[in-house]
Amino acid sequence: MPQDNADLPHPERDALQLTEVLFALSDPERLAIVRQLADGPLEMAQCHLSDPSMPKSTKSHLMKVLREAGIIRNQALGRGRLLTLRREDLDARFPGLIDSVLKSSA
């Protein structure tokens, strides 16, 4: 059966690694994306970067790093993509981490 290219791989909760999560959160642009998603899901097109002239390829790479670290879920939504913060998984694996990071970066 052919694989649906709209489905991107996401790490399971138990596979989340603290070093990968911290690395992903260490970039100001990626952290800004996480801050936007803290209030709820957004379509990728609605998620903005601090530098609007940044190429789409850079934005895609930022999203890929966050997804592969297990911080966000990136799902197909029609012709676009829906981004969701994986707060429940992150809180279960690393209690208080996301809240601490979001509070300290505010």
Helices and strands as residue ranges (DSSP letters): G 13-15, H 18-25, H 28-37, E 42-43, G 44-46, H 56-69, E 72-77, E 80-85, H 87-93, H 97-104
